[in-house]
Structure formats: C-alpha cells, structure tokens
Amino acid sequence: WVFIMASRIERETDDLRLKADLMTDESLESTRRTRQMAEQALAVGGDTMVALDEQGEKLERIDRHLDDMNDDLTQAERNIRELQKCCGCCVCPCTGGISIGKGTRKAHDGVEMDDEPITTQPRSARGGGGGANEGPMIQRVLDDDREDEMEENLQAVSGVVGVMKNLALDMGTELGKQNRRLDDINTKTDHTEYRTRQADRAVKQELRK
C-alpha cells in the first residue's frame, strides 16, 4: 500500500512538474512576443518623432520666408510712398488716398494686424518620467534560466514603456508647438496678401498718371 501511494504521489508530482514546464514555456514565449511588440512600437514612435521634427523644421523655414517677404514689402511700401509724394514733400492728392504701410492692416477675415513682422513663437516644455521597475516582476516557481529570461523580458518591456511615455509627451508638445506655428503662418499669410494687394493697387494707380 505504501509503495502504491508513493508511486501515485510521484506520478502526480511528475504531472505537476510537466504542467509547470508547459506553463513556463508558454509564459516565456509570451514575454518574448511582448518584448518584441514593445520594441517595434518604440521604433515606430521614434520614426514618428523624427518625422515631426522634420515637419517642424519645414514650418520654421516657411515662417522665416514669410518674415522675409514682409521685410521686402516694407521696403516696397517705402518706395511707393516716395512715388506718391508731390515735389518730394507730401503725398499727391491724386493718388486717391491709398495708404501704404501705415497703421494696421486687416486680412480678408477681418483680423487686425500690425505692420511689424510677427516673429515671436511660443515655447513648449518637455515632459518626462517613467522607467524600468525596481525589483522582481515575476514570482519564481522553478527558478531556472527560463524564469531569468522572463524577468529580463518584462524588465525590458517596463523600460520601453517608460521611454514611450516620454516620447508621447514629447510628441504632444511638438504637435502643440506646430499647431501654434501654423496659426502664425496663416495670420502672416493673410497679412502678406493684404499688403501685396495694397501695394499692387498703389503701383497701378501711379502708372496711370
């Protein structure tokens, strides 16, 4: 009877060990897949951030180009005002009262704008936080190499999650900054279009004299 019970206990122990091995193998594969997906997501996030940075640089170049255009228009307006002067001292009444480069301008949407180029851009603070967890992340059962690898995989995933949190905050900051820059670009574009139309009208009127 004792021998039978011992054999039975041994079989049950072997069965439990086999189940534990299978579960450990499945858990190991799961942590490997999770780590792989996390690293792939991080790579996509990094590529997205690079694309956002490149887009921001393009917007900055457009912004500077609009500033240069406004500077050129300012000089053109000075030249037109000189043409409008009678005897070099006052504006000739026959110009019809077209004012160039004075006071404020209204874009086609009715927003008042100063003559001075808009150069100030908003600043945005970077976010941070996150990182790998301290201490073990799994409860050891067999205490073998597979559990060592599972622990390593989960620690790596935790670190990736921390990096992705920082990346997401940086993306949000960059998008907010670019949205504000786009608003500035739209405003400058309206301003430039208005000043160009006014200068064109004044030149045409001078040529008709």
Backbone as a chain_set.jsonl record, in Angstrom:
{"seq": "WVFIMASRIERETDDLRLKADLMTDESLESTRRTRQMAEQALAVGGDTMVALDEQGEKLERIDRHLDDMNDDLTQAERNIRELQKCCGCCVCPCTGGISIGKGTRKAHDGVEMDDEPITTQPRSARGGGGGANEGPMIQRVLDDDREDEMEENLQAVSGVVGVMKNLALDMGTELGKQNRRLDDINTKTDHTEYRTRQADRAVKQELRK", "coords": {"N": [[0.828, -1.207, 0.0], [1.913, 1.241, 0.803], [3.861, 1.513, -1.135], [2.288, 1.766, -3.411], [0.977, 4.218, -2.899], [3.188, 5.902, -2.853], [4.046, 5.714, -5.5], [1.859, 6.786, -6.759], [1.902, 9.426, -5.777], [4.319, 10.239, -6.86], [3.732, 10.111, -9.604], [1.769, 12.122, -9.752], [3.299, 14.242, -8.966], [5.105, 14.352, -11.067], [3.332, 14.958, -13.111], [2.475, 17.523, -12.295], [4.897, 18.85, -12.449], [5.363, 18.659, -15.179], [3.18, 20.155, -16.17], [3.861, 22.608, -15.056], [6.234, 23.065, -16.429], [5.238, 23.331, -19.057], [3.579, 25.567, -18.777], [5.482, 27.427, -18.043], [7.044, 27.502, -20.366], [5.124, 28.563, -22.159], [4.633, 31.008, -20.936], [7.148, 32.16, -21.184], [7.414, 32.411, -23.971], [5.348, 34.191, -24.366], [6.287, 36.496, -23.015], [8.48, 37.007, -24.622], [7.223, 37.661, -27.072], [5.812, 39.908, -26.236], [7.882, 41.645, -25.564], [9.079, 41.939, -28.07], [6.993, 43.195, -29.538], [6.777, 45.556, -28.067], [9.284, 46.735, -28.536], [9.094, 47.095, -31.296], [6.969, 48.917, -31.395], [8.209, 51.053, -30.111], [10.183, 51.662, -31.987], [8.603, 52.55, -34.124], [7.454, 54.778, -32.892], [9.777, 56.331, -32.515], [10.495, 56.838, -35.203], [8.266, 58.332, -35.929], [8.597, 60.592, -34.327], [10.933, 61.638, -35.419], [9.972, 62.302, -37.966], [8.134, 64.277, -37.214], [9.876, 66.221, -36.197], [11.242, 66.912, -38.554], [9.109, 67.964, -39.997], [8.528, 70.149, -38.377], [10.833, 71.688, -38.808], [10.481, 72.353, -41.493], [8.179, 73.948, -41.326], [9.241, 76.018, -39.842], [11.049, 77.106, -41.686], [9.248, 78.037, -43.623], [7.955, 79.967, -42.108], [10.069, 81.797, -41.627], [10.522, 82.557, -44.256], [8.153, 83.941, -44.85], [8.495, 86.083, -43.099], [10.69, 87.297, -44.333], [9.467, 88.05, -46.718], [7.653, 89.94, -45.75], [9.452, 91.864, -44.863], [10.547, 92.645, -47.316], [8.248, 93.715, -48.473], [7.839, 95.88, -46.79], [9.973, 97.561, -47.512], [9.257, 97.968, -50.191], [6.873, 99.365, -49.839], [7.815, 101.736, -48.74], [9.172, 102.769, -50.951], [7.012, 103.128, -52.699], [5.561, 105.091, -51.342], [7.317, 107.201, -51.632], [7.082, 107.59, -54.375], [4.5, 108.552, -54.454], [4.665, 111.062, -53.419], [4.376, 114.585, -53.829], [6.41, 116.894, -55.334], [8.336, 115.94, -53.679], [7.751, 116.275, -50.986], [5.179, 115.885, -49.898], [2.234, 113.769, -49.984], [0.725, 113.288, -53.043], [-2.52, 114.568, -53.859], [-3.904, 113.308, -55.912], [-3.504, 110.634, -55.744], [-5.553, 109.288, -54.706], [-5.854, 108.598, -52.124], [-4.86, 106.131, -51.21], [-3.48, 104.267, -48.709], [-0.314, 103.246, -47.818], [1.464, 100.952, -45.979], [0.897, 102.075, -43.469], [-0.335, 102.419, -40.144], [-2.653, 99.92, -39.134], [-3.367, 96.715, -40.598], [-5.96, 94.867, -42.189], [-6.701, 91.552, -42.589], [-8.283, 89.323, -44.98], [-10.11, 88.015, -43.441], [-10.818, 89.822, -41.565], [-9.231, 90.255, -39.327], [-7.306, 92.354, -37.338], [-3.999, 93.514, -37.86], [-0.599, 94.284, -37.069], [1.907, 96.301, -38.745], [4.476, 95.437, -38.293], [6.628, 92.613, -38.687], [5.66, 89.358, -37.603], [7.324, 87.666, -35.248], [7.679, 86.31, -32.886], [7.558, 83.183, -31.342], [5.686, 80.654, -29.679], [6.832, 78.889, -26.783], [7.365, 75.519, -25.646], [7.208, 73.232, -22.989], [9.099, 70.322, -22.245], [7.983, 67.0, -21.524], [8.428, 64.395, -19.044], [9.509, 61.368, -17.352], [8.951, 58.06, -15.982], [10.229, 54.689, -16.431], [12.298, 51.732, -15.955], [11.01, 49.166, -13.797], [11.872, 48.687, -10.361], [13.18, 45.848, -8.661], [11.963, 42.368, -8.592], [9.792, 41.123, -11.22], [8.359, 38.886, -11.689], [6.92, 35.976, -10.141], [8.834, 33.5, -8.918], [8.877, 30.043, -9.721], [10.011, 27.612, -10.714], [12.571, 28.493, -10.784], [14.61, 28.656, -12.836], [16.602, 29.01, -15.878], [14.757, 29.908, -17.749], [12.934, 31.424, -16.322], [14.644, 33.44, -15.578], [15.045, 34.659, -18.061], [12.423, 35.486, -18.61], [12.056, 37.376, -16.601], [13.99, 39.227, -17.409], [12.92, 39.97, -19.915], [10.47, 41.182, -19.172], [11.389, 43.291, -17.592], [12.686, 44.714, -19.579], [10.492, 45.401, -21.182], [9.135, 47.061, -19.404], [10.969, 49.165, -19.234], [10.86, 50.085, -21.901], [8.217, 50.969, -22.001], [8.381, 53.161, -20.287], [10.101, 54.827, -21.778], [8.49, 55.224, -24.026], [6.416, 56.637, -22.896], [7.652, 59.1, -22.302], [8.23, 59.749, -24.94], [5.688, 60.017, -26.044], [4.768, 62.252, -24.628], [6.586, 64.155, -25.553], [5.854, 64.168, -28.251], [3.261, 65.217, -28.071], [3.864, 67.772, -27.099], [5.402, 68.785, -29.23], [3.531, 68.699, -31.33], [1.629, 70.516, -30.377], [3.162, 72.86, -30.424], [3.676, 73.05, -33.167], [1.085, 73.371, -34.149], [0.442, 75.9, -33.153], [2.371, 77.366, -34.514], [1.464, 76.99, -37.127], [-0.916, 78.461, -36.986], [0.206, 81.016, -36.696], [1.537, 81.187, -39.15], [-0.633, 81.152, -40.936], [-1.843, 83.576, -40.211], [0.211, 85.395, -40.828], [0.342, 84.942, -43.567], [-2.164, 85.91, -44.459], [-1.795, 88.593, -43.767], [0.396, 89.283, -45.4], [-0.719, 88.879, -47.959], [-2.691, 90.881, -47.961], [-1.133, 93.25, -47.766], [0.316, 93.009, -50.12], [-1.699, 93.24, -52.07], [-2.53, 95.885, -51.579], [-0.182, 97.312, -52.17], [0.08, 96.66, -54.869], [-2.202, 97.886, -55.966], [-1.58, 100.562, -55.455], [0.751, 100.918, -57.026], [-0.258, 100.459, -59.601], [-2.0, 102.616, -59.8], [-0.207, 104.729, -59.734], [1.092, 104.294, -62.142], [-0.891, 104.94, -63.957], [-0.966, 107.656, -64.049]], "CA": [[0.0, 0.0, 0.0], [2.828, 2.385, 0.854], [4.507, 1.601, -2.446], [1.278, 2.288, -4.355], [0.783, 5.636, -2.612], [4.4, 6.609, -3.257], [4.027, 5.776, -6.959], [0.816, 7.744, -7.137], [2.409, 10.766, -5.478], [5.372, 10.528, -7.819], [3.103, 10.424, -10.891], [1.134, 13.43, -9.639], [4.366, 15.243, -8.943], [5.612, 14.468, -12.439], [2.304, 15.677, -13.888], [2.532, 18.931, -11.914], [6.128, 19.399, -12.993], [5.161, 18.795, -16.622], [2.304, 21.309, -16.374], [4.635, 23.807, -14.734], [7.151, 23.286, -17.547], [4.466, 23.833, -20.192], [3.16, 26.935, -18.473], [6.674, 28.268, -18.078], [7.377, 27.699, -21.781], [4.133, 29.476, -22.733], [4.871, 32.336, -20.369], [8.388, 32.661, -21.771], [7.099, 32.847, -25.332], [4.508, 35.387, -24.252], [7.137, 37.651, -22.69], [9.289, 37.308, -25.808], [6.376, 38.38, -28.034], [5.515, 41.223, -25.681], [9.09, 42.473, -25.707], [9.254, 42.249, -29.492], [5.994, 44.189, -29.922], [7.117, 46.824, -27.426], [10.423, 47.32, -29.248], [8.599, 47.555, -32.594], [6.204, 50.145, -31.151], [9.169, 52.111, -29.809], [10.821, 52.054, -33.246], [7.623, 53.365, -34.854], [7.38, 56.065, -32.2], [10.984, 57.093, -32.825], [10.38, 57.312, -36.585], [7.253, 59.386, -35.943], [9.182, 61.791, -33.735], [11.855, 62.186, -36.415], [9.146, 62.948, -38.994], [7.591, 65.508, -36.638], [10.969, 67.197, -36.148], [11.473, 67.389, -39.917], [7.973, 68.819, -40.336], [8.705, 71.397, -37.65], [11.866, 72.471, -39.478], [9.88, 72.91, -42.708], [7.302, 75.051, -40.924], [10.096, 77.133, -39.426], [11.562, 77.742, -42.902], [8.133, 78.792, -44.205], [7.756, 81.133, -41.247], [11.135, 82.756, -41.914], [10.305, 83.064, -45.613], [7.1, 84.954, -44.746], [9.111, 87.264, -42.487], [11.489, 87.956, -45.373], [8.53, 88.685, -47.642], [7.142, 91.142, -45.107], [10.529, 92.86, -44.895], [10.605, 93.165, -48.683], [7.073, 94.564, -48.672], [8.063, 97.137, -46.07], [10.824, 98.385, -48.364], [8.466, 98.348, -51.361], [5.915, 100.393, -49.421], [8.555, 103.0, -48.623], [9.41, 103.258, -52.316], [5.743, 103.597, -53.257], [5.228, 106.363, -50.705], [8.157, 108.216, -52.263], [6.49, 107.887, -55.675], [3.248, 109.258, -54.263], [4.908, 112.416, -52.944], [4.371, 115.671, -54.799], [7.565, 117.764, -55.083], [9.22, 115.321, -52.708], [7.491, 116.653, -49.605], [3.874, 115.423, -49.41], [1.555, 112.832, -50.866], [-0.114, 113.964, -54.032], [-3.942, 114.248, -53.665], [-4.448, 112.489, -57.0], [-3.296, 109.191, -55.505], [-6.821, 108.664, -54.328], [-5.896, 108.291, -50.697], [-4.447, 104.776, -50.878], [-2.46, 104.31, -47.667], [0.612, 102.112, -47.928], [2.387, 100.747, -44.877], [0.563, 102.913, -42.325], [-1.363, 101.936, -39.213], [-2.865, 98.48, -39.083], [-3.921, 96.092, -41.79], [-6.965, 93.838, -41.921], [-6.697, 90.448, -43.539], [-9.614, 89.119, -45.561], [-11.035, 87.531, -42.423], [-11.161, 90.926, -40.682], [-8.361, 90.308, -38.155], [-6.358, 93.453, -37.411], [-2.615, 93.089, -37.725], [0.378, 95.352, -37.138], [2.82, 96.24, -39.884], [5.724, 94.768, -37.94], [6.568, 91.158, -38.873], [5.41, 88.542, -36.409], [8.496, 86.794, -35.135], [7.689, 85.572, -31.625], [6.927, 81.886, -31.392], [5.505, 80.12, -28.332], [7.702, 77.8, -26.35], [6.629, 74.437, -25.008], [8.096, 72.466, -22.108], [9.133, 68.882, -22.485], [7.543, 66.154, -20.421], [9.348, 63.306, -18.74], [9.023, 60.416, -16.352], [8.87, 56.668, -16.386], [11.478, 53.948, -16.435], [12.166, 50.329, -15.591], [10.64, 48.913, -12.409], [12.894, 48.11, -9.495], [12.72, 44.62, -8.029], [11.49, 41.305, -9.495], [8.485, 41.314, -11.823], [7.655, 37.604, -11.74], [7.052, 35.11, -8.966], [9.561, 32.322, -9.372], [8.348, 28.728, -9.351], [11.038, 26.611, -10.995], [13.865, 29.137, -10.562], [15.562, 28.208, -13.838], [17.014, 30.03, -16.849], [13.579, 30.465, -18.429], [12.396, 32.496, -15.484], [15.591, 34.549, -15.695], [14.763, 35.357, -19.312], [11.135, 36.16, -18.455], [12.295, 38.578, -15.799], [14.71, 40.171, -18.261], [11.99, 40.475, -20.923], [9.498, 42.09, -18.555], [12.107, 44.5, -17.229], [12.906, 45.458, -20.823], [9.199, 45.98, -21.573], [8.875, 48.178, -18.496], [11.815, 50.276, -19.666], [10.322, 50.606, -23.161], [7.003, 51.721, -21.675], [8.814, 54.447, -19.752], [10.61, 55.639, -22.888], [7.356, 55.586, -24.879], [5.672, 57.686, -22.196], [8.373, 60.339, -22.593], [8.089, 60.029, -26.36], [4.321, 60.51, -26.263], [4.709, 63.623, -24.108], [7.328, 64.999, -26.492], [5.033, 64.31, -29.451], [2.187, 66.154, -27.764], [4.453, 69.11, -27.023], [5.79, 69.212, -30.578], [2.315, 68.95, -32.101], [1.06, 71.775, -29.904], [4.008, 73.948, -30.93], [3.475, 73.174, -34.609], [-0.253, 73.93, -34.38], [0.53, 77.345, -32.934], [3.143, 77.944, -35.622], [0.57, 77.026, -38.286], [-1.791, 79.623, -36.807], [1.007, 82.198, -37.009], [1.777, 81.203, -40.594], [-1.883, 81.57, -41.583], [-2.024, 85.011, -39.951], [1.199, 86.119, -41.625], [-0.033, 84.829, -44.974], [-3.237, 86.884, -44.686], [-1.182, 89.919, -43.681], [1.214, 89.481, -46.593], [-1.619, 89.018, -49.1], [-3.319, 92.197, -47.896], [-0.135, 94.271, -48.08], [0.648, 92.867, -51.54], [-2.794, 93.826, -52.848], [-2.488, 97.331, -51.421], [0.966, 97.821, -52.926], [-0.224, 96.497, -56.288], [-3.161, 98.941, -56.313], [-0.889, 101.846, -55.459], [1.641, 100.973, -58.183], [-1.079, 100.604, -60.809], [-2.521, 103.978, -59.819], [0.886, 105.609, -60.108], [1.378, 104.099, -63.564], [-1.962, 105.54, -64.755], [-0.843, 109.118, -64.072]], "C": [[0.866, 1.262, 0.0], [3.499, 2.591, -0.495], [3.547, 2.192, -3.472], [1.082, 3.792, -4.159], [2.003, 6.446, -3.058], [4.46, 6.765, -4.776], [3.007, 6.8, -7.446], [1.286, 9.185, -6.913], [3.488, 11.182, -6.486], [4.797, 10.89, -9.183], [2.46, 11.81, -10.859], [2.175, 14.55, -9.62], [4.943, 15.461, -10.332], [4.626, 15.247, -13.313], [2.345, 17.178, -13.581], [3.779, 19.6, -12.481], [6.006, 19.622, -14.498], [4.28, 20.01, -16.944], [3.045, 22.612, -16.097], [5.619, 24.132, -15.848], [6.425, 23.884, -18.74], [4.043, 25.287, -19.974], [4.335, 27.902, -18.507], [7.092, 28.549, -19.512], [6.418, 28.693, -22.434], [4.351, 30.91, -22.222], [6.121, 32.969, -20.963], [8.135, 33.184, -23.179], [6.251, 34.118, -25.313], [5.341, 36.626, -23.936], [8.044, 38.021, -23.863], [8.481, 38.102, -26.827], [6.086, 39.793, -27.536], [6.71, 42.165, -25.829], [9.305, 42.885, -27.156], [8.262, 43.33, -29.944], [6.303, 45.553, -29.32], [8.273, 47.502, -28.15], [10.008, 47.823, -30.63], [7.815, 48.865, -32.443], [7.137, 51.317, -30.862], [9.86, 52.6, -31.086], [9.879, 52.927, -34.073], [7.504, 54.748, -34.217], [8.59, 56.946, -32.487], [10.945, 57.661, -34.238], [9.369, 58.452, -36.68], [7.808, 60.688, -35.392], [10.16, 62.443, -34.698], [11.078, 62.922, -37.508], [8.552, 64.255, -38.483], [8.659, 66.605, -36.569], [11.239, 67.78, -37.533], [10.344, 68.321, -40.353], [8.079, 70.17, -39.639], [9.746, 72.289, -38.301], [11.325, 73.091, -40.758], [8.974, 74.095, -42.374], [8.121, 76.271, -40.51], [10.663, 77.864, -40.641], [10.474, 78.566, -43.589], [7.898, 80.073, -43.424], [8.807, 82.207, -41.53], [10.964, 83.379, -43.3], [9.217, 84.143, -45.618], [7.623, 86.228, -44.098], [9.946, 88.036, -43.51], [10.589, 88.681, -46.371], [7.974, 89.972, -47.041], [8.2, 92.244, -45.068], [10.637, 93.486, -46.285], [9.421, 94.085, -48.97], [7.217, 95.903, -47.968], [8.92, 98.082, -46.898], [10.058, 98.858, -49.598], [7.471, 99.443, -51.015], [6.598, 101.745, -49.258], [8.784, 103.612, -50.009], [8.136, 103.808, -52.932], [5.344, 104.931, -52.642], [6.075, 107.502, -51.28], [7.598, 108.606, -53.617], [5.225, 108.728, -55.542], [3.454, 110.707, -53.835], [4.934, 113.415, -54.098], [5.487, 116.651, -54.425], [8.455, 117.223, -53.965], [8.926, 115.641, -51.273], [6.159, 116.167, -49.062], [3.238, 114.501, -50.425], [0.634, 113.599, -51.791], [-1.575, 113.58, -53.832], [-4.5, 113.332, -54.737], [-4.206, 111.009, -56.81], [-4.561, 108.51, -55.053], [-6.86, 108.208, -52.902], [-5.534, 106.871, -50.348], [-3.294, 104.844, -49.892], [-1.616, 103.051, -47.736], [1.5, 102.077, -46.708], [2.112, 101.605, -43.675], [-0.457, 102.21, -41.445], [-1.445, 100.435, -39.194], [-3.45, 97.998, -40.383], [-4.971, 95.088, -41.361], [-6.872, 92.784, -42.999], [-8.122, 90.21, -44.009], [-10.608, 88.578, -44.554], [-11.345, 88.603, -41.392], [-10.285, 91.045, -39.453], [-7.369, 91.441, -38.319], [-4.951, 92.962, -37.141], [-1.704, 94.295, -37.824], [1.242, 95.181, -38.366], [4.075, 95.45, -39.573], [5.59, 93.267, -38.15], [6.365, 90.444, -37.547], [6.533, 87.537, -36.286], [8.477, 85.94, -33.887], [6.94, 84.269, -31.78], [6.788, 81.341, -29.983], [6.473, 78.996, -28.045], [6.886, 76.754, -25.615], [7.591, 73.58, -24.208], [8.013, 70.987, -22.424], [8.645, 68.139, -21.266], [8.536, 65.047, -20.176], [8.729, 62.359, -17.743], [9.031, 59.003, -16.887], [10.228, 56.004, -16.344], [11.231, 52.524, -16.012], [11.812, 50.192, -14.114], [11.824, 48.369, -11.629], [12.33, 46.872, -8.819], [12.187, 43.611, -9.034], [10.081, 41.573, -9.993], [7.708, 40.008, -11.952], [7.854, 36.867, -10.404], [7.666, 33.791, -9.421], [8.927, 31.045, -8.837], [9.433, 27.675, -9.514], [12.445, 27.145, -10.773], [14.928, 28.625, -11.523], [15.869, 29.355, -14.806], [15.828, 30.665, -17.558], [12.975, 31.605, -17.621], [13.342, 33.699, -15.458], [15.301, 35.366, -16.955], [13.425, 36.085, -19.25], [11.289, 37.45, -17.668], [12.995, 39.649, -16.63], [13.773, 40.804, -19.294], [11.016, 41.494, -20.327], [10.158, 43.38, -18.086], [12.354, 45.374, -18.462], [11.617, 46.134, -21.284], [8.87, 47.19, -20.705], [9.708, 49.397, -18.879], [11.312, 50.917, -20.951], [9.077, 51.44, -22.906], [7.357, 53.102, -21.119], [9.311, 55.381, -20.845], [9.457, 56.114, -23.774], [6.486, 56.652, -24.22], [6.329, 59.04, -22.445], [8.187, 60.754, -24.045], [6.708, 60.596, -26.665], [4.169, 61.946, -25.764], [5.432, 64.586, -25.041], [6.531, 65.224, -27.775], [3.91, 65.32, -29.23], [2.696, 67.584, -27.704], [4.788, 69.64, -28.411], [4.563, 69.518, -31.436], [1.654, 70.261, -31.682], [1.834, 72.969, -30.439], [3.79, 74.154, -32.42], [2.09, 73.731, -34.934], [-0.243, 75.439, -34.188], [1.324, 78.017, -34.05], [2.293, 78.018, -36.881], [-0.4, 78.199, -38.188], [-1.044, 80.907, -37.15], [1.247, 82.325, -38.513], [0.529, 81.653, -41.345], [-2.107, 83.067, -41.415], [-1.05, 85.836, -40.783], [0.851, 86.08, -43.109], [-1.136, 85.816, -45.325], [-2.68, 88.307, -44.707], [-0.401, 90.235, -44.954], [0.344, 89.68, -47.833], [-2.262, 90.402, -49.123], [-2.333, 93.287, -48.312], [0.249, 94.218, -49.559], [-0.429, 93.49, -52.409], [-2.771, 95.342, -52.777], [-1.337, 97.94, -52.218], [0.704, 97.746, -54.425], [-1.194, 97.581, -56.759], [-2.46, 100.289, -56.417], [0.025, 101.989, -56.669], [0.844, 101.185, -59.463], [-1.615, 102.02, -60.934], [-1.435, 104.96, -60.222], [1.188, 105.511, -61.612], [0.324, 104.73, -64.457], [-1.849, 107.059, -64.821], [-0.294, 109.608, -65.403]], "O": [[0.583, 2.225, -0.714], [3.68, 3.725, -0.937], [3.939, 3.015, -4.3], [1.027, 4.549, -5.128], [1.859, 7.55, -3.582], [4.87, 7.809, -5.284], [3.242, 7.558, -8.387], [1.086, 10.051, -7.765], [3.549, 12.338, -6.905], [5.265, 11.815, -9.846], [2.583, 12.581, -11.811], [1.971, 15.634, -10.167], [5.233, 16.588, -10.731], [5.018, 16.075, -14.135], [2.261, 18.005, -14.489], [3.741, 20.745, -12.93], [6.476, 20.628, -15.029], [4.576, 20.787, -17.851], [2.877, 23.597, -16.816], [5.83, 25.297, -16.186], [6.916, 24.823, -19.367], [4.142, 26.121, -20.874], [4.203, 29.046, -18.943], [7.451, 29.676, -19.852], [6.851, 29.571, -23.18], [4.263, 31.878, -22.976], [6.153, 34.173, -21.216], [8.589, 34.271, -23.536], [6.426, 35.006, -26.148], [5.125, 37.686, -24.523], [8.345, 39.196, -24.077], [8.967, 39.086, -27.384], [6.108, 40.751, -28.307], [6.554, 43.336, -26.176], [9.666, 44.026, -27.442], [8.64, 44.267, -30.648], [6.12, 46.583, -29.969], [8.247, 48.715, -28.356], [10.504, 48.851, -31.092], [7.965, 49.791, -33.24], [6.893, 52.438, -31.309], [10.095, 53.797, -31.253], [10.303, 53.925, -34.655], [7.458, 55.761, -34.915], [8.455, 58.154, -32.679], [11.312, 58.814, -34.459], [9.578, 59.418, -37.414], [7.526, 61.763, -35.921], [10.214, 63.669, -34.789], [11.461, 64.014, -37.927], [8.472, 65.234, -39.226], [8.38, 67.771, -36.848], [11.441, 68.986, -37.677], [10.586, 69.341, -40.998], [7.765, 71.206, -40.224], [9.576, 73.507, -38.351], [11.665, 74.228, -41.084], [9.001, 75.118, -43.057], [7.745, 77.409, -40.789], [10.753, 79.092, -40.642], [10.739, 79.664, -44.079], [7.669, 81.133, -44.006], [8.477, 83.386, -41.658], [11.224, 84.566, -43.497], [9.348, 85.149, -46.315], [7.244, 87.33, -44.496], [9.916, 89.266, -43.551], [10.904, 89.785, -46.816], [7.84, 90.978, -47.737], [7.878, 93.422, -45.224], [10.798, 94.699, -46.419], [9.573, 95.112, -49.63], [6.776, 96.934, -48.476], [8.628, 99.275, -46.979], [10.19, 100.011, -50.008], [7.249, 100.353, -51.813], [6.025, 102.78, -49.6], [8.61, 104.815, -50.207], [8.164, 104.835, -53.61], [4.843, 105.81, -53.343], [5.602, 108.632, -51.399], [7.619, 109.778, -53.992], [4.916, 109.529, -56.424], [2.515, 111.502, -53.883], [5.441, 113.132, -55.184], [5.499, 117.178, -53.313], [9.237, 117.968, -53.374], [9.735, 115.329, -50.399], [6.019, 116.046, -47.845], [3.65, 114.453, -51.584], [-0.138, 114.455, -51.358], [-1.873, 112.399, -53.653], [-5.486, 112.638, -54.491], [-4.654, 110.202, -57.624], [-4.633, 107.281, -55.02], [-7.788, 107.509, -52.494], [-5.877, 106.424, -49.254], [-2.246, 105.413, -50.198], [-2.135, 101.935, -47.716], [2.21, 103.04, -46.42], [3.034, 101.853, -42.899], [-1.332, 101.496, -41.936], [-0.424, 99.749, -39.233], [-3.969, 98.784, -41.176], [-4.876, 94.518, -40.274], [-6.955, 93.091, -44.189], [-9.06, 90.822, -43.499], [-11.817, 88.662, -44.771], [-12.065, 88.334, -40.43], [-10.572, 91.877, -38.592], [-6.659, 91.499, -39.323], [-4.737, 92.096, -36.292], [-1.989, 95.23, -38.573], [1.321, 94.103, -38.955], [4.679, 94.859, -40.468], [4.549, 92.694, -37.827], [6.847, 90.886, -36.504], [6.677, 86.652, -37.13], [9.187, 84.937, -33.823], [5.819, 84.245, -32.288], [7.682, 81.542, -29.16], [6.88, 78.252, -28.938], [5.845, 77.059, -25.033], [8.67, 73.236, -24.691], [6.965, 70.48, -22.824], [8.851, 68.566, -20.13], [9.398, 64.787, -21.015], [7.577, 62.52, -17.338], [9.107, 58.779, -18.095], [11.255, 56.673, -16.234], [10.094, 52.138, -15.738], [12.249, 50.988, -13.282], [12.677, 47.673, -12.181], [11.157, 46.836, -8.446], [11.98, 43.947, -10.2], [9.268, 42.172, -9.289], [6.524, 40.024, -12.289], [8.809, 37.106, -9.665], [7.075, 33.062, -10.218], [8.504, 30.966, -7.683], [9.74, 26.936, -8.579], [13.393, 26.38, -10.598], [16.009, 28.211, -11.104], [15.464, 30.498, -14.596], [15.885, 31.837, -17.929], [12.559, 32.623, -18.174], [12.897, 34.839, -15.331], [15.31, 36.597, -16.927], [13.3, 37.187, -19.783], [10.723, 38.483, -18.025], [12.643, 40.827, -16.566], [13.818, 42.012, -19.526], [10.772, 42.546, -20.92], [9.554, 44.449, -18.171], [12.248, 46.599, -18.405], [11.632, 47.284, -21.721], [8.39, 48.211, -21.198], [9.217, 50.526, -18.854], [11.329, 52.14, -21.087], [8.895, 52.492, -23.517], [6.705, 54.093, -21.447], [8.994, 56.57, -20.851], [9.442, 57.262, -24.221], [5.887, 57.477, -24.908], [5.648, 60.015, -22.762], [8.01, 61.933, -24.354], [6.572, 61.539, -27.445], [3.512, 62.762, -26.41], [4.958, 65.693, -25.294], [6.525, 66.325, -28.324], [3.64, 66.165, -30.083], [2.043, 68.503, -28.198], [4.498, 70.792, -28.733], [4.56, 70.493, -32.188], [1.178, 71.022, -32.524], [1.246, 73.967, -30.856], [3.725, 75.289, -32.891], [1.939, 74.484, -35.896], [-0.85, 76.172, -34.969], [0.981, 79.118, -34.481], [2.378, 78.993, -37.628], [-0.679, 78.86, -39.189], [-1.59, 81.786, -37.817], [1.173, 83.416, -39.078], [0.618, 82.444, -42.283], [-2.513, 83.749, -42.356], [-1.428, 86.849, -41.372], [1.042, 87.063, -43.824], [-1.07, 86.484, -46.357], [-3.048, 89.119, -45.557], [-0.526, 91.324, -45.515], [0.629, 90.544, -48.662], [-2.366, 91.024, -50.18], [-2.668, 94.151, -49.123], [0.48, 95.255, -50.181], [-0.123, 94.188, -53.376], [-2.966, 96.017, -53.788], [-1.507, 98.972, -52.867], [1.062, 98.66, -55.168], [-1.018, 98.135, -57.844], [-2.709, 101.062, -57.343], [0.078, 103.056, -57.279], [1.223, 101.993, -60.31], [-1.68, 102.569, -62.033], [-1.693, 105.91, -60.96], [1.496, 106.509, -62.263], [0.613, 105.031, -65.615], [-2.578, 107.69, -65.588], [-0.126, 110.812, -65.597]]}, "num_chains": 1, "name": "protein.A"}
